[in-house]
C-alpha cells in the first residue's frame, strides 16, 4: 500500500448473539485511507486458550486499523465480557459457532465491506480459522498466528512438560468436572497457565509470566478441567485442503505449546504463505520476550493483506 494520510478512529464496544448468547466485542473502524475509497475489509479476531480480547489483542487490532482495515475482536461465550454458562468452559464446537456469529456481526458494522472478511486467529483460534475459512464463501484472507491445528500432536508435544502426578490430577479433575456438569453443577477448573512442575494446562518455562503479563481485567486463570479431552480430539488442520482464500501462517519455530511441524503440514495443505520466527509461542505478542517479534509479525500481516486485498492503481504506459 502506498503512503497515505490516515485518520484514527475510536474503538467501539458492541455486542452480538451466538446461539442466543450475548457476546461482547470491540469494533475498530478502519482509519480513513485517502487512496482507498471502498468500504474496508474487516478482520475478525478471536483469541486462544482461555484468552480474552483485552489480553494481548489490542496492539494487533490497532496496527491493522492504522493500516486501513476494520477490526472486530470478540470474546467467546463464557469468557471475558461475554455472557454464557458455564463460565470458563472451552467447547471447540461452540467457539467455532461463535466465530461464525462474529463474522456475521462484523459484516454488519458501518463502513465495512461484507464480502471481504479477514479471519485472524492465534493459538487455539489459529486452528479455528482453518475450519471457519474452509466453510465460508465471504472470506477474502486468513491469518493464522502460531496455530494449534492438531490437538493430539499438541498433547504429545507438551507431555515432557508435565509430571506423572500432574497428569493424573488433570485426568481425575476432568472426570470430576464432567460428573459435576452432568449433575447440573458448575465445572471443576484447573489453572490455564502455571509454572513448570505446577498443576495447570500450560506449564512450559516462561508461560506463566508471559500470559499473566498480557492478562487484561476480564481474564481469569482457570478453565474447565475437561479441556484435555477437548484439545486431544481437536483437529482443525484437516480442513486445510478445502481452503481457497489466500492464507498466511505464522509459525514460532521454538513453540512449546502449538507444535510447529503440525502447523507447517497444515499450511502446506492449505497452499498458504508461511513465515517462520525463531521464538516461542507467546513471544509474538507485544511486549513479551527480549526481541519484539510482534513488530515483525504484524508487518508481515499488513504486507500480506495489502498484497492480496488492495488492487494496484491502473497506469497508462507512455513512451
SERO-4910 file (N, C-alpha, C, O; in steps of 0.05 Angstrom, whole numbers):
BEGIN
 pado doro    nc1    nc2    nc3   cac1   cac2   cac3    cc1    cc2    cc3    oc1    oc2    oc3
  Unk    A     17    -24      0      0      0      0     18     25      0     37     27     15
  Unk    A     11     43    -17     27     68    -18     21     85      6      0     83     18
  Unk    A     41    103     14     36    120     37     11    137     33      6    147     11
  Unk    A     -4    140     54    -29    156     52    -35    169     79    -25    160    100
  Unk    A    -51    189     78    -59    203    103    -81    186    116   -101    178    103
  Unk    A    -78    181    142    -98    165    156   -110    181    179    -96    197    191
  Unk    A   -135    176    185   -149    189    207   -156    168    228   -171    150    222
  Unk    A   -146    170    252   -151    150    273   -180    150    281   -193    171    281
  Unk    A   -190    127    288   -218    124    297   -218    111    324   -199     97    331
  Unk    A   -239    116    339   -241    104    366   -249     75    364   -260     65    344
  Unk    A   -244     61    386   -253     33    389   -281     33    402   -286     48    421
  Unk    A   -298     17    391   -326     18    400   -333     -9    413   -325    -30    404
  Unk    A   -349     -8    434   -359    -31    447   -385    -40    433   -403    -23    430
  Unk    A   -387    -65    425   -411    -75    412   -417   -103    423   -400   -115    436
  Unk    A   -441   -112    417   -449   -139    425   -462   -153    402   -472   -140    383
  Unk    A   -462   -179    403   -476   -195    382   -485   -221    396   -477   -226    419
  Unk    A   -502   -236    382   -512   -261    394   -502   -285    379   -501   -285    354
  Unk    A   -496   -306    394   -488   -331    382   -504   -353    396   -501   -358    420
  Unk    A   -521   -366    381   -539   -386    393   -555   -375    416   -560   -389    436
  Unk    A   -563   -350    414   -579   -337    434   -563   -326    458   -575   -314    476
  Unk    A   -537   -329    458   -520   -319    479   -508   -292    471   -497   -290    449
  Unk    A   -509   -272    488   -498   -246    482   -468   -246    486   -458   -253    507
  Unk    A   -453   -239    465   -424   -239    465   -414   -210    462   -427   -193    449
  Unk    A   -392   -205    474   -380   -178    474   -358   -176    453   -343   -195    448
  Unk    A   -355   -152    441   -335   -148    421   -326   -119    421   -340   -101    431
  Unk    A   -302   -114    410   -292    -87    404   -292    -84    374   -281   -101    360
  Unk    A   -303    -62    365   -301    -56    336   -283    -32    332   -287    -10    343
  Unk    A   -263    -35    315   -244    -14    308   -250     -5    279   -242    -19    260
  Unk    A   -264     17    275   -268     27    248   -241     32    234   -222     41    247
  Unk    A   -240     26    209   -215     29    194   -207     59    194   -224     76    191
  Unk    A   -181     64    198   -171     91    193   -176     98    164   -172     82    146
  Unk    A   -185    123    160   -191    132    132   -165    133    116   -146    146    124
  Unk    A   -165    120     93   -142    119     76   -149    134     50   -168    126     36
  Unk    A   -135    155     44   -141    172     22   -142    158     -5   -159    164    -22
  Unk    A   -124    138     -9   -123    125    -35   -140    100    -37   -137     85    -56
  Unk    A   -158     96    -18   -176     73    -19   -204     82    -12   -210     85     12
  Unk    A   -221     86    -32   -248     96    -27   -269     75    -22   -292     81    -16
  Unk    A   -261     50    -24   -280     28    -19   -286     24     10   -270     32     27
  Unk    A   -309     11     17   -312      2     45   -289    -16     53   -277    -30     37
  Unk    A   -283    -16     79   -260    -30     88   -265    -60     91   -286    -69     99
  Unk    A   -244    -75     85   -244   -104     93   -242   -105    123   -230    -87    136
  Unk    A   -254   -125    136   -255   -126    165   -242   -151    175   -248   -174    166
  Unk    A   -225   -148    195   -211   -170    207   -227   -180    231   -233   -164    249
  Unk    A   -235   -205    231   -249   -217    253   -229   -232    270   -217   -252    261
  Unk    A   -226   -224    295   -203   -231    312   -213   -246    337   -227   -235    354
  Unk    A   -204   -272    340   -210   -288    363   -185   -296    377   -164   -298    365
  Unk    A   -186   -302    404   -163   -308    420   -159   -339    422   -175   -354    412
  Unk    A   -138   -346    436   -131   -374    441   -143   -385    466   -163   -375    476
  Unk    A   -129   -405    478   -139   -420    501   -144   -401    525   -125   -391    537
  Unk    A   -170   -398    532   -177   -382    555   -172   -352    551   -176   -337    570
  Unk    A   -165   -343    527   -158   -316    522   -183   -298    520   -204   -307    512
  Unk    A   -179   -273    526   -200   -252    524   -189   -229    507   -165   -226    504
  Unk    A   -207   -214    496   -199   -193    476   -181   -172    489   -166   -159    475
  Unk    A   -183   -169    516   -166   -150    529   -139   -161    538   -125   -149    553
  Unk    A   -133   -185    528   -108   -198    535    -90   -201    510    -87   -223    500
  Unk    A    -78   -179    502    -58   -180    481    -68   -176    452    -52   -175    434
  Unk    A    -94   -173    448   -104   -170    421   -104   -141    412   -102   -135    388
  Unk    A   -107   -122    430   -109    -94    423    -86    -83    406    -91    -69    387
  Unk    A    -61    -90    412    -39    -80    395    -41    -90    366    -36    -74    348
  Unk    A    -49   -115    363    -52   -125    335    -76   -110    322    -74   -102    299
  Unk    A    -98   -107    336   -121    -94    325   -115    -65    316   -123    -56    295
  Unk    A   -101    -50    333    -95    -22    327    -75    -20    304    -77     -1    288
  Unk    A    -56    -38    302    -38    -37    280    -52    -42    253    -46    -29    233
  Unk    A    -70    -61    253    -85    -67    229   -105    -45    223   -109    -38    199
  Unk    A   -116    -33    243   -134    -10    239   -119     13    226   -129     25    207
  Unk    A    -95     19    235    -80     41    224    -71     35    195    -64     54    180
  Unk    A    -70     10    188    -63      2    161    -87      4    142    -84     -1    118
  Unk    A   -110     11    152   -134     15    135   -154     -7    136   -172     -8    119
  Unk    A   -152    -25    156   -170    -47    158   -188    -43    183   -178    -35    204
  Unk    A   -213    -50    181   -230    -50    205   -224    -76    220   -216    -96    208
  Unk    A   -229    -76    246   -224    -99    262   -247   -104    281   -259    -86    292
  Unk    A   -254   -130    284   -276   -138    302   -264   -160    320   -263   -183    312
  Unk    A   -256   -152    345   -245   -171    364   -266   -179    384   -280   -162    395
  Unk    A   -269   -205    390   -291   -214    406   -283   -234    427   -262   -246    426
  Unk    A   -300   -236    448   -297   -257    468   -316   -280    463   -340   -276    456
  Unk    A   -306   -304    466   -324   -328    463   -344   -329    486   -339   -317    507
  Unk    A   -366   -342    482   -385   -345    503   -372   -358    528   -356   -377    525
  Unk    A   -380   -348    551   -368   -359    576   -342   -348    584   -331   -355    604
  Unk    A   -331   -330    568   -305   -318    573   -306   -287    572   -322   -276    557
  Unk    A   -288   -275    587   -286   -246    586   -312   -232    592   -325   -237    612
  Unk    A   -319   -213    575   -344   -197    579   -368   -209    565   -390   -197    566
  Unk    A   -365   -232    552   -388   -245    540   -404   -260    562   -393   -268    582
  Unk    A   -430   -263    556   -446   -279    574   -444   -308    567   -427   -316    551
  Unk    A   -459   -325    581   -459   -353    575   -449   -370    599   -430   -363    612
  Unk    A   -463   -392    604   -456   -411    624   -453   -439    612   -466   -445    592
  Unk    A   -435   -455    623   -418   -450    646   -395   -431    638   -387   -430    615
  Unk    A   -384   -417    658   -362   -399    653   -336   -415    650   -333   -437    661
  Unk    A   -318   -404    634   -291   -415    630   -291   -443    618   -271   -458    621
  Unk    A   -311   -450    604   -312   -477    591   -305   -474    562   -318   -458    547
  Unk    A   -285   -489    553   -277   -489    524   -292   -511    510   -288   -534    515
  Unk    A   -310   -503    492   -323   -522    474   -315   -514    445   -322   -492    436
  Unk    A   -299   -530    432   -290   -524    405   -314   -519    387   -313   -501    370
  Unk    A   -334   -535    389   -357   -533    372   -371   -506    377   -378   -492    357
  Unk    A   -374   -498    402   -387   -472    408   -370   -449    399   -380   -429    389
  Unk    A   -344   -451    402   -326   -429    395   -326   -425    364   -325   -402    355
  Unk    A   -327   -447    349   -329   -443    320   -356   -430    313   -357   -413    295
  Unk    A   -377   -438    327   -403   -425    322   -402   -395    329   -413   -378    315
  Unk    A   -388   -389    351   -384   -361    359   -369   -345    338   -374   -322    332
  Unk    A   -349   -359    326   -332   -345    306   -350   -339    281   -348   -317    270
  Unk    A   -367   -358    273   -385   -353    251   -404   -329    258   -409   -312    241
  Unk    A   -414   -329    282   -432   -307    290   -418   -281    291   -429   -260    284
  Unk    A   -392   -281    299   -376   -257    299   -372   -247    270   -372   -223    266
  Unk    A   -368   -265    252   -365   -257    224   -390   -243    214   -388   -222    200
  Unk    A   -413   -254    220   -438   -241    212   -441   -214    225   -451   -195    212
  Unk    A   -434   -211    250   -436   -186    264   -416   -165    253   -423   -142    249
  Unk    A   -392   -174    247   -372   -157    235   -381   -146    209   -376   -122    202
  Unk    A   -393   -163    193   -403   -154    166   -424   -133    167   -429   -119    148
  Unk    A   -438   -131    190   -459   -111    193   -449    -84    203   -465    -65    205
  Unk    A   -424    -82    210   -414    -57    221   -412    -35    200   -407    -42    176
  Unk    A   -415    -10    207   -414     12    187   -386     15    175   -366     11    188
  Unk    A   -386     20    149   -361     25    134   -346     -1    127   -323      0    119
  Unk    A   -360    -24    130   -347    -50    125   -357    -62     99   -381    -60     93
  Unk    A   -340    -74     85   -347    -90     61   -354   -118     69   -335   -133     76
  Unk    A   -379   -126     69   -386   -153     80   -376   -176     63   -377   -199     72
  Unk    A   -366   -170     39   -356   -192     22   -326   -195     25   -314   -213     12
  Unk    A   -314   -179     43   -285   -181     47   -278   -185     77   -269   -167     91
  Unk    A   -284   -209     87   -278   -216    114   -249   -227    116   -241   -243     98
  Unk    A   -235   -219    136   -208   -230    141   -209   -244    168   -215   -232    188
  Unk    A   -203   -270    167   -202   -285    192   -175   -283    205   -155   -287    192
  Unk    A   -174   -278    231   -149   -275    246   -152   -292    271   -170   -288    287
  Unk    A   -133   -311    274   -133   -327    298   -105   -332    308    -86   -333    293
  Unk    A   -103   -336    335    -77   -341    347    -80   -366    365   -100   -369    379
  Unk    A    -61   -384    364    -61   -408    380    -86   -424    375    -90   -434    352
  Unk    A   -103   -428    395   -127   -445    390   -145   -433    369   -155   -448    352
  Unk    A   -149   -407    368   -165   -395    347   -151   -395    320   -163   -392    299
  Unk    A   -124   -398    321   -109   -402    296   -117   -427    283   -115   -430    259
  Unk    A   -126   -447    299   -138   -471    287   -166   -466    278   -174   -477    257
  Unk    A   -182   -451    294   -210   -446    286   -211   -433    258   -230   -439    243
  Unk    A   -192   -415    251   -195   -402    225   -191   -421    202   -200   -415    180
  Unk    A   -178   -444    206   -176   -464    185   -205   -475    180   -213   -476    157
  Unk    A   -219   -482    201   -246   -493    197   -265   -472    187   -280   -477    168
  Unk    A   -265   -448    199   -284   -427    191   -278   -419    162   -296   -415    146
  Unk    A   -252   -416    156   -245   -407    129   -251   -427    107   -255   -419     84
  Unk    A   -252   -452    114   -258   -473     94   -288   -476     89   -296   -489     70
  Unk    A   -305   -462    105   -334   -466    103   -349   -441     97   -374   -441     99
  Unk    A   -335   -419     89   -348   -394     83   -339   -385     55   -317   -391     46
  Unk    A   -357   -370     41   -351   -360     15   -345   -330     15   -338   -319     -6
  Unk    A   -347   -318     39   -342   -289     40   -315   -282     53   -311   -259     61
  Unk    A   -297   -301     54   -271   -297     66   -251   -288     45   -247   -302     25
  Unk    A   -239   -265     49   -220   -254     30   -191   -261     36   -175   -262     19
  Unk    A   -186   -267     62   -159   -275     70   -160   -286     98   -179   -282    113
  Unk    A   -139   -302    105   -138   -315    131   -110   -311    143    -90   -315    129
  Unk    A   -109   -304    168    -84   -301    183    -84   -320    207   -101   -317    225
  Unk    A    -66   -339    207    -64   -359    229    -37   -355    243    -16   -360    231
  Unk    A    -38   -346    268    -14   -339    283     -8   -361    303    -26   -368    319
  Unk    A     15   -373    302     23   -396    319      0   -415    323     -8   -419    346
  Unk    A    -12   -426    302    -37   -440    305    -35   -468    317    -15   -482    313
  Unk    A    -55   -475    333    -58   -502    343    -76   -517    324   -101   -512    324
  Unk    A    -66   -535    308    -81   -548    287    -86   -578    291   -101   -591    277
  Unk    A    -72   -589    311    -75   -618    316    -72   -622    347    -50   -621    357
  Unk    A    -95   -627    360    -94   -629    389    -78   -652    399    -65   -650    420
  Unk    A    -80   -675    386    -65   -698    395    -35   -693    393    -19   -700    411
  Unk    A    -26   -681    371      2   -674    368     11   -654    389     33   -656    399
  Unk    A     -7   -635    396     -1   -616    417      2   -630    444     20   -623    460
  Unk    A    -15   -650    450    -14   -664    475     13   -679    477     26   -680    498
  Unk    A     21   -692    455     46   -706    455     70   -687    458     89   -693    471
  Unk    A     67   -664    445     88   -644    446     93   -633    474    115   -628    482
  Unk    A     71   -631    489     72   -620    516     77   -641    538     83   -634    561
  Unk    A     76   -666    531     78   -688    551    103   -685    568    101   -689    592
  Unk    A    126   -680    557    150   -678    574    150   -655    594    166   -655    613
  Unk    A    131   -636    590    130   -613    608    112   -618    633    111   -601    650
  Unk    A    100   -642    634     82   -648    656     93   -672    672    103   -691    660
  Unk    A     90   -672    698     98   -694    714     75   -715    714     52   -708    709
  Unk    A     82   -741    719     60   -761    721     39   -754    741     15   -759    737
  Unk    A     47   -741    763     28   -733    784      8   -712    773    -16   -714    778
  Unk    A     19   -692    759      2   -671    749    -17   -682    727    -40   -673    725
  Unk    A     -7   -700    711    -24   -712    690    -47   -728    703    -70   -726    693
  Unk    A    -41   -743    724    -62   -758    737    -82   -739    750   -106   -744    749
  Unk    A    -72   -718    762    -90   -698    774   -108   -685    753   -132   -681    758
  Unk    A    -97   -678    730   -113   -666    709   -134   -685    699   -157   -677    695
  Unk    A   -127   -711    696   -147   -730    687   -170   -734    706   -193   -733    698
  Unk    A   -163   -737    732   -184   -741    752   -201   -716    755   -225   -718    760
  Unk    A   -189   -693    753   -204   -668    755   -223   -665    731   -245   -655    734
  Unk    A   -214   -674    708   -231   -674    684   -255   -692    687   -277   -684    680
  Unk    A   -251   -716    698   -273   -734    703   -293   -721    723   -317   -723    719
  Unk    A   -282   -709    744   -299   -697    764   -315   -674    752   -338   -670    759
  Unk    A   -302   -658    734   -317   -636    721   -340   -646    704   -361   -635    705
  Unk    A   -335   -668    689   -356   -679    673   -379   -689    690   -403   -684    683
  Unk    A   -373   -702    712   -394   -712    730   -410   -689    743   -434   -690    745
  Unk    A   -396   -667    750   -409   -644    762   -429   -632    742   -451   -624    749
  Unk    A   -420   -629    717   -437   -617    697   -461   -635    689   -483   -624    684
  Unk    A   -457   -661    690   -480   -679    685   -501   -676    708   -524   -681    703
  Unk    A   -491   -669    732   -509   -665    755   -520   -637    756   -534   -630    775
  Unk    A   -514   -621    736   -524   -593    735   -509   -574    751   -518   -552    757
  Unk    A   -484   -581    759   -468   -563    775   -447   -549    758   -443   -556    734
  Unk    A   -433   -530    769   -412   -516    754   -388   -534    750   -383   -552    766
  Unk    A   -372   -530    729   -350   -547    724   -327   -544    744   -324   -523    757
  Unk    A   -312   -565    747   -287   -563    762   -266   -551    744   -266   -556    720
  Unk    A   -249   -534    755   -230   -520    738   -201   -526    745   -195   -535    767
  Unk    A   -183   -520    727   -154   -521    731   -142   -495    722   -155   -481    705
  Unk    A   -119   -487    731   -106   -463    721   -100   -465    691    -92   -486    681
  Unk    A   -104   -444    676    -96   -444    648    -66   -445    645    -56   -460    629
  Unk    A    -52   -430    662    -23   -428    660    -12   -430    688    -22   -418    707
  Unk    A     11   -445    690     25   -448    716     54   -450    710     63   -454    687
  Unk    A     70   -448    731     99   -451    728    106   -480    724     91   -498    731
  Unk    A    130   -485    713    139   -513    709    137   -530    735    146   -521    756
  Unk    A    126   -554    732    123   -571    755     98   -567    771     90   -584    787
  Unk    A     84   -545    766     59   -539    780     35   -551    764     38   -561    742
  Unk    A     12   -549    776    -13   -560    764    -26   -539    746    -32   -517    755
  Unk    A    -29   -546    720    -42   -527    702    -42   -538    674    -29   -558    668
  Unk    A    -57   -525    656    -58   -534    628    -33   -528    613    -23   -544    597
  Unk    A    -22   -504    617      3   -495    603     24   -491    624     22   -473    641
  Unk    A     46   -507    624     66   -504    645     95   -502    633    114   -507    648
  Unk    A     97   -494    608    124   -491    596    138   -468    609    126   -449    619
  Unk    A    165   -469    610    180   -447    622    173   -420    609    173   -417    585
  Unk    A    168   -401    626    162   -374    617    133   -369    610    125   -346    607
  Unk    A    117   -389    609     89   -385    600     72   -371    621     56   -354    615
  Unk    A     76   -378    647     61   -365    668     67   -335    668     48   -318    668
  Unk    A     92   -328    666     99   -299    666     89   -285    642     79   -262    644
  Unk    A     91   -298    619     82   -285    594     52   -281    593     42   -259    587
  Unk    A     37   -301    600      7   -299    598     -3   -280    619    -21   -264    613
  Unk    A      7   -281    644     -3   -263    664      5   -234    659     -8   -215    667
  Unk    A     28   -230    645     36   -203    637     16   -191    617     10   -168    617
  Unk    A      6   -208    599    -12   -199    578    -40   -195    589    -56   -180    578
  Unk    A    -47   -208    612    -74   -210    621    -88   -184    625    -77   -165    637
  Unk    A   -113   -182    614   -129   -159    618   -148   -163    641   -147   -184    654
  Unk    A   -163   -142    649   -180   -144    672   -202   -165    672   -211   -174    693
  Unk    A   -210   -174    648   -231   -195    646   -221   -223    646   -236   -242    646
  Unk    A   -194   -226    644   -182   -253    641   -181   -267    668   -175   -254    689
  Unk    A   -187   -293    668   -185   -309    693   -167   -333    687   -170   -346    667
  Unk    A   -150   -338    706   -131   -360    702   -143   -387    711   -134   -400    730
  Unk    A   -165   -394    698   -177   -420    703   -193   -429    678   -203   -412    663
  Unk    A   -195   -455    675   -210   -466    652   -223   -492    661   -212   -506    678
  Unk    A   -245   -498    650   -259   -524    655   -239   -547    651   -225   -548    631
  Unk    A   -238   -565    670   -218   -586    670   -222   -606    648   -205   -623    643
  Unk    A   -244   -605    633   -248   -622    610   -233   -613    586   -235   -625    564
  Unk    A   -216   -592    589   -201   -581    566   -183   -602    553   -179   -601    529
  Unk    A   -173   -620    570   -155   -641    558   -168   -657    537   -157   -663    516
  Unk    A   -193   -665    543   -208   -681    523   -215   -665    499   -213   -675    476
  Unk    A   -222   -639    503   -229   -622    480   -205   -619    462   -208   -621    437
  Unk    A   -181   -614    473   -158   -610    456   -149   -635    443   -142   -635    419
  Unk    A   -150   -658    457   -140   -683    446   -155   -692    421   -144   -705    404
  Unk    A   -181   -684    420   -198   -693    397   -201   -671    376   -216   -674    357
  Unk    A   -186   -649    379   -190   -626    361   -169   -627    339   -145   -627    344
  Unk    A   -179   -628    314   -161   -629    291   -169   -611    269   -177   -620    247
  Unk    A   -168   -585    273   -177   -566    252   -159   -566    227   -168   -557    206
  Unk    A   -135   -577    229   -118   -578    206   -129   -595    183   -120   -592    161
  Unk    A   -148   -612    190   -159   -629    169   -176   -613    148   -182   -623    127
  Unk    A   -182   -588    155   -197   -571    137   -179   -556    117   -188   -542     99
  Unk    A   -153   -558    121   -134   -542    106   -137   -545     76   -136   -526     61
  Unk    A   -141   -570     67   -143   -575     38   -167   -562     25   -168   -560      0
  Unk    A   -187   -554     41   -211   -542     30   -210   -511     29   -229   -499     20
  Unk    A   -188   -500     39   -186   -470     39   -179   -460     12   -160   -470     -1
  Unk    A   -193   -440      3   -188   -428    -23   -178   -399    -21   -166   -388    -40
  Unk    A   -183   -386      1   -175   -358      5   -145   -356     10   -133   -375     20
  Unk    A   -132   -334      3   -104   -331     10   -100   -333     40   -116   -323     56
  Unk    A    -78   -347     48    -74   -352     76    -45   -348     84    -27   -355     69
  Unk    A    -41   -335    107    -14   -332    118    -13   -347    144    -30   -343    162
  Unk    A      6   -365    147     10   -380    172     37   -371    184     58   -373    171
  Unk    A     36   -362    208     60   -352    222     68   -372    244     52   -377    263
  Unk    A     91   -383    242    100   -406    259    123   -397    276    143   -386    267
  Unk    A    121   -402    302    143   -398    321    158   -425    322    149   -445    333
  Unk    A    182   -424    312    198   -449    309    206   -461    336    212   -485    337
  Unk    A    205   -445    358    212   -456    384    187   -459    402    189   -458    426
  Unk    A    164   -462    389    139   -463    403    136   -487    421    139   -510    411
  Unk    A    132   -483    446    128   -505    465     99   -512    469     92   -532    483
  Unk    A     81   -497    457     52   -501    461     39   -513    436     25   -533    438
  Unk    A     42   -500    413     30   -509    388     52   -521    370     70   -506    362
  Unk    A     52   -547    365     74   -559    350     79   -546    323     62   -545    306
  Unk    A    104   -536    319    110   -523    293    107   -542    269     98   -533    248
  Unk    A    114   -567    272    113   -586    250     84   -590    241     79   -593    217
  Unk    A     66   -591    259     37   -594    252     27   -570    237     12   -572    218
  Unk    A     35   -546    247     26   -521    233     37   -520    205     23   -512    186
  Unk    A     62   -528    202     75   -528    175     61   -547    156     57   -541    133
  Unk    A     54   -570    166     40   -590    150     13   -580    141      5   -583    117
  Unk    A     -2   -567    159    -29   -556    152    -26   -533    132    -42   -530    114
  Unk    A     -5   -517    137     -1   -494    118      5   -504     90     -5   -492     71
  Unk    A     20   -525     88     26   -536     61      1   -546     48     -3   -541     24
  Unk    A    -16   -559     63    -41   -569     52    -60   -547     43    -75   -550     24
  Unk    A    -58   -524     57    -75   -501     50    -62   -483     29    -74   -464     20
  Unk    A    -38   -491     19    -24   -475     -1    -19   -446     10    -22   -427     -5
  Unk    A    -13   -445     35    -10   -419     49     18   -408     46     37   -422     42
  Unk    A     20   -382     49     46   -369     52     54   -373     81     37   -372     99
  Unk    A     79   -379     86     89   -386    113    111   -367    121    129   -362    105
  Unk    A    110   -358    146    132   -342    157    141   -356    183    124   -365    199
  Unk    A    167   -358    186    178   -371    210    192   -351    227    205   -332    217
  Unk    A    190   -354    254    203   -337    273    218   -354    294    206   -372    305
  Unk    A    243   -348    300    258   -364    319    251   -356    348    267   -345    362
  Unk    A    226   -361    355    216   -353    382    196   -373    392    190   -392    379
  Unk    A    186   -368    416    166   -386    429    138   -374    425    134   -353    413
  Unk    A    118   -389    435     90   -384    430     81   -356    436     70   -342    419
  Unk    A     87   -347    461     77   -321    470     94   -298    460     86   -275    464
  Unk    A    117   -303    449    135   -282    440    124   -265    417    134   -244    412
  Unk    A    102   -275    404     91   -260    382     72   -237    392     62   -221    376
  Unk    A     68   -235    418     52   -214    429     69   -190    436     93   -193    443
  Unk    A     58   -166    434     72   -141    440     82   -141    469     67   -146    488
  Unk    A    108   -135    472    119   -132    499    129   -157    512    140   -156    534
  Unk    A    126   -180    499    135   -206    510    161   -214    497    164   -212    473
  Unk    A    180   -223    513    205   -233    503    225   -210    499    217   -187    498
  Unk    A    250   -217    497    271   -197    494    271   -183    467    277   -160    465
  Unk    A    264   -198    446    262   -187    419    232   -183    413    216   -201    417
  Unk    A    225   -160    402    197   -155    396    189   -167    370    188   -154    349
  Unk    A    182   -193    371    173   -207    347    146   -197    338    138   -202    315
  Unk    A    131   -184    355    105   -173    348    108   -155    324     92   -156    305
  Unk    A    128   -137    324    131   -118    303    134   -132    276    123   -124    256
  Unk    A    150   -154    276    154   -168    251    129   -183    242    122   -183    219
  Unk    A    115   -195    262     91   -209    255     69   -191    243     57   -198    223
  Unk    A     65   -168    256     44   -151    246     52   -138    219     35   -133    202
  Unk    A     78   -132    215     87   -122    190     82   -142    167     74   -134    145
  Unk    A     87   -167    173     82   -188    153     52   -190    147     44   -195    124
  Unk    A     36   -187    168      7   -189    164     -3   -166    146    -19   -171    128
  Unk    A      6   -142    152     -3   -119    136      7   -122    107     -8   -117     88
  Unk    A     32   -130    103     42   -133     76     27   -155     61     21   -152     37
  Unk    A     20   -176     74      5   -198     62    -23   -188     54    -32   -194     31
  Unk    A    -37   -174     72    -64   -165     65    -63   -144     43    -80   -144     25
  Unk    A    -44   -126     45    -42   -105     24    -38   -118     -4    -49   -109    -24
  Unk    A    -21   -139     -4    -15   -152    -30    -40   -165    -42    -44   -164    -66
  Unk    A    -56   -178    -25    -79   -194    -35   -105   -178    -37   -122   -186    -52
  Unk    A   -108   -157    -21   -134   -144    -19   -135   -116    -32   -157   -106    -37
  Unk    A   -112   -104    -36   -113    -77    -48   -105    -78    -77    -83    -87    -84
  Unk    A   -123    -70    -95   -117    -71   -123    -98    -49   -131   -100    -26   -121
  Unk    A    -79    -54   -148    -60    -33   -156    -74    -12   -172    -94    -17   -186
  Unk    A    -65     13   -171    -77     35   -186    -69     32   -215    -45     30   -222
  Unk    A    -89     31   -233    -83     28   -262    -65     50   -271    -67     73   -263
  Unk    A    -46     43   -289    -28     63   -301    -29     61   -331    -36     40   -342
  Unk    A    -22     83   -344    -22     84   -373      7     86   -383     21    104   -375
  Unk    A     15     66   -399     43     66   -409     47     90   -428     30     95   -445
  Unk    A     69    104   -425     75    126   -442    104    122   -453    122    116   -437
  Unk    A    107    126   -478    134    124   -490    149    150   -485    172    153   -494
***
